[in-house]
Amino acid sequence: MAAPSTSTTTGEIAKSIVQSERSELKLGILIAIISLVLFIGILEGLAYLYERMQANGLYAWELVASRRILLDRHPESGFGYTLMRPGKHYEWGGIPVDINSHGLRGPEISYEKPPATFRILNLGDSVTMGWGVREEDTYGRRLESILNASGRGGLRFQVINAGVPGWNLENAQAYLQEEGSKYQPDLVLLDLTTANDIRGDSALVEDNQPAPINWLQANTYFWPFLTVQLRWLESRAEGRERIDVIDPPIDPDKYFPLDPHAENWTRVWNWVMAINQLAKENDAQFLLIMFPVEFQVTDESFPTLPQELFMEKSADSGISTLDLLPAFRKACREKPGSACQREDRYLFADVWMHPSAHGHELTAFEIYTALARFLPK
């Protein structure tokens, strides 16, 4: 038998070495991938636990709810609008939030109005939706209870909570035109929030973040955890004790222009008039409700230009308007023990402008009083 040639043996050895190196490289890549997946998995698990802890903490709604409510876009009508994802259940700070099949918070309700029923469509943003309070504590549900207990006209009253976080008035207008009118309301209530309706963009305005970043924000726990930690570092580097989402600006110009001739005022009032006109076209009455920011309630030197301008415009145009600021200030001064202070969560549920359960109760009573001229005896 002939012995193998030296060249053949050398080639096989070289080939074996190359194959071995490739195997080691593949193994190294596999180990790296597995290590990365394990690291992300561990980080995701820890971030999940961190978020669950936040979801039961003082700032549950500011830090968790604000990024976890799923919204569906409805751009097909006019300015378009968003609705909350139907059938979802959430819980923040021990407060359950259930979304019905129409993308609104509250029990199921059909478009068809039952006989002998007076329907109120409550349009607005997160204030109307009941940010930070139980559904049964929202001013719409409390108003419904007061009305049904009053026995007015032998009617049954229904208040539909058409409040969606992030809406501005153009979204409310589009919703009323496309879907809200299907409920055949007898009365439309419009929530105008001083804190964000004057400068606020449409809920359909695209986020400037790249799509992959938005996906990570919505579908992972580790990405929001890392971004929040980065914001904490930035805040501390700037000498601030809190991040923006739980540190509302004191400057009134951040909420509304201080120039009474600014274009924002005309733009917002045109939306109010358009919604009022839509209500009339659907044989419904209309009431505008103005919610104050907490700074206006606790500090009487804080500008009240929105209330002044819109009450004047209301009188000129014949639009019925309820300014809640006087009632909130009165309740603040009469708080048991001592006058309320900023962020004491007496009239407000969070650090921004959302009413607490007591604030919603006060609102319901004020609306009921204001509705005397709208309702049957």
N, C-alpha and C positions, 0 to 999 in steps of 0.2 A: 504494500500500500504506500502510495506516495505521501510524503510529509507535506503539510500545508505550507504555502509560500510565506515568506516573511512579510511581503507587501499586503497579502490578504489578512494576515493576523493583525497588522498595524491598523488597517482600515476598519476592521471590526472593533478594535479597541477604541479608536477615535469615535466611531459611530455610537458605541456604548456610552462613552463619556458625554457626548452631546445629548443623547437621550436622557442620561442621568441628570444633566444640568437642567434640561427642559422640565423633567419631572419635579426637580427641586424648586424651579421657578413657579410651576403651576401650584405646587404644594404651598409655597410661600404666599402666592396671590390668594389661594383659597383660605389660608390661615388669616391673612389680613382682612379678607371680606368677612369671614366668620367673626373675627375680633371686632370689626366695625359694627356688624349687625348686633352682636352681643352688647357692645358699648351703648349703641343707640337704644336697644331694648331696655337696658338697665336705666339709662337716662330717661326714657319715656315712662318707665314705671315710677321712678322717683318724681318726675314732673307731674304725673297723674295724681300721686299722693299729695303733692304740694298744692295742686289745683283744688283737690277735694277739700283740703284744709282751708284754702281761701274761700271756697264755696260755702263754708259754714262760718266764716269770720265776719268781722264788722264791715269789710268792704266787698262783700260777696257780689253785690250787684255791679259795682263799679269795675272790679277787676276780672270777674268771670262772666257774668251775664252779658256784659257789653260786647263780648266777642263770641259768645256761644249760641245766641239766638239765630237760627237759620232763617234766612229771608229769601223768598222767591220773587223774581223780578216780573213785573207786568208792564212792559213798555208800550203796549199796543194802543193805548188810548191817550191822546193829548200829551200831557207832560209825563204820563205813566206814574206808576206807584209800585210799592212792594207790599207783600203780605208775609206773615210768618208761616213757616212750613206747616201745613195741615197735619194734625194728628200727633204733634210732638208733645212730649212731657219734659219739663225741666223742674229743677228745685235748687234755689239759692237762698242761703240764710234760713233754711227751714220753711221757705215759702214756696208752695207748688205753683207751677204755671202750666196750664193745659191749653193747647191750641185746638180749636174746633176745625171742622172740615172746610170752613170758609177762610181759614188763615187768620182768625181773630181769637183773642183770649176770651174764654167764657163758654157757657153751655151751647149745645147745638141749637140752631134756630133757623127756621125755613124762611125763604124769601116771601112766601105767601103770608099775608097778615090775617090772623084769625078775626072773626066777627067781634064787634064791641071791644076792640083793642085800640088803644092810643099808643102809637110807636114813636120812640125818640131815637134818632140816630146820633150817636155821640162820636163826632169826628175829632181826631187829634193824633198826637205822637205818644211818646212813652208816658207822659203825664196821664193821659186818658187811659192808656193800657193798664196803668197801675204799677209802675216801676217801684219795686221795693215794698209793696204791700200785697196782702192776699186779695184774691178776686172779689170776695164778698165785702172787702173794705173799700173798694174803689168807689169814687163818687157817683159813677153811673149806677152801680148796683145799689148803693145806699139810697140814691134818688128814686130808683124803681120801688124800693121797699116803702119809702115815705109816701109816694104817690098811691100805691096800692092800699096802704093803710088809711089814706084820707077818704077813700070811697067817692072820689069826685066823679060825678056824672054816671055812676054805675058802670064805669069802664074798667077794663084791665089795662095796666100800663106795662110796656116792655121798653127797656133801654138797651140798645145794642152797642156794645163796646167796639167801636171801629177806630181803635187807637193802635198805631203801629210804630215802634221805635224807629227814629230816623226820619220820619215824615216831616216835610215842611208844608206850607199851605197849598203849593201847586200840586203836591201829591194827593192831598185831601180833596182838592177840586177834581182831579182826574178820577179818583176812586168814587166820588159821589156820582160823577157823570156815568161811569162805566158799570159800577156794581152797587154802590150804596143806594141808589134810587130803586133798585129791585126790591128792597125791603118795604117800600111804600111808606116812608116815614111821614108822620104828621108834624113833626118838629125836628129840626136839625140843630144840634149844639156843636159849636166849633171852638175847640181849645186853641187859644193863641198864647204861646209860651214866650214870655219876654226874654228868656235866657237864650233861645236858639232859633226862634222863628223869624227874627228880624234879619239876621245874617246867615241863617242856615241854608245850605244847598239842598237840592232835591236828593231824595234817597237813591235815585238812579244815577247820580254822578259817579263816574267810574273812579275807582281807587287808582292812585298813581303807582302803587306797588306792582312789580312784575307778577304774572300769574302764578309762577311756582311759589313765590313768597306767600301770596294769598292762600294757596292750597295748604302750605305748611301751617299757616296761622289757624286755618279752620279745621284741619284734620289731624293735627298732632298736639301733644302736650308739651314736648320738649322745646319746640320753637317758641311758643308764647312765653314759656318759662325763661328761656335765654334772653329774649327781647326785653322782658320786664326787668330782669336782673341788670341788663345793660342800662335801662332807663334809670334804675335806682343809682347806679354808679355815676351816670351823667348828672343827676340831680344833686347828689352829694358833692360832686366836683364843682358845681355851681353854687354851693352853699345853701341849697334848698333841702328841707326835711322830707318832702314828699314828691312823688312823680305827678305829672300833669293831670292824670285821670282822677286823682283824689286831692288835687290842689287847685281848685277853680280860681281863675284870675280875679283880682279885686277891681281892676280897671274897668269901669262901666263901658268904655268904648269897645271892649272885647265882646260885649253882648249886643250893643246897638249903637248906631252913630249918634254923636252928641249934637250934630248939626240938624236942626229940624227941617232943613231943606234938602237933606240927603236923598238920593234916588231910592234908597231902600224903603223909605216910608211909603212912597207912592206905589212901589212895586208890591209890597205886602198888602196895602189897603186895596189895591186892584184885585188881588186874590180874594180878599174878604168879600168884596162886592160881587165878584163872579160866583162865589159859593152861595151867597145870599140869593142871587138871581137864579141859580140852579135849583135851590130849594123852592123858590116861588114857582118855577116852571113845573115842579113835581107836586104842587099843591101842598107844600110844607111851609111852616113858619120857621123862623131863624133866630137864634140867639148866639151872639159872640161872647165868649168867656175869656177874660184876660187873667192869666196866672203871673204872679210876681216872682222875682228871684229872691232868695233868702236875704241877700244884702239889703234889698229895699225894705224888708220887713223888720230887720233888726237894727238898721241904721237909717233913720229918717232923713239924713243928709244925702243919702245915695240918690242919684238922679231918677226921676220918674217920668222922663220924657215920653216913653211909649204910651203910658196911661193917659197923659195929658193930650197927646196928639190924637190918639185913636178915640178917646171919648169925645173930642171936638169933632172929628170926622163922623162919628156915629150920629151925633146930634144933627149935623148938617145933612146927612144922607138918610136919616130916619131908620138906621139899623139899630136894633135893640142890642145893647152891650152891657155886660156885667163885669165891673172891675173888682176883683177880689182883694186888692191891696188893703183897702180900709178895714175889711173884716179880719184879714190876717194880722194886721198891726194891732187891732183891738184885742184879738185873742192872745197875741204875744205879750201885750202889756198886762193882761189879766191872768196870765199863767199862774197856777197855784205855787206859792212859795216865793217866786221872784220872776221878773220878766225873762222871756226866753232869750237865749244867746245863740250866736252863730254855731251851727253844727251840734246843737244839743238834741237834735232829732225829735223835737217836740211837734213842730208843724211840718217839718221836712224829713223825708226818709233817708236822705243821703247828703253828701257834701255839695250837691248842685242845686236843683230846684224842684225835685219831685216831692209832692206832698206825702207826709206820713199818713197813717190811718186816721189820726186826728185831723190832719189837714184835709183829707178827703171827706171826712164827716162834716167839717165846717163848710166845705165847698158844696156838698149836696144840699145842706140847709139853705145856703145863700141862693143856689139855683132854684130850689123849690119856692122860695119867697119871690124871686124874680119872675117865676113862671105864672104867677097868679093871673096875669092878663092874657096868657096863652091858652089856659086850660078850661075845660067845662066846669061849671059850678057843682 
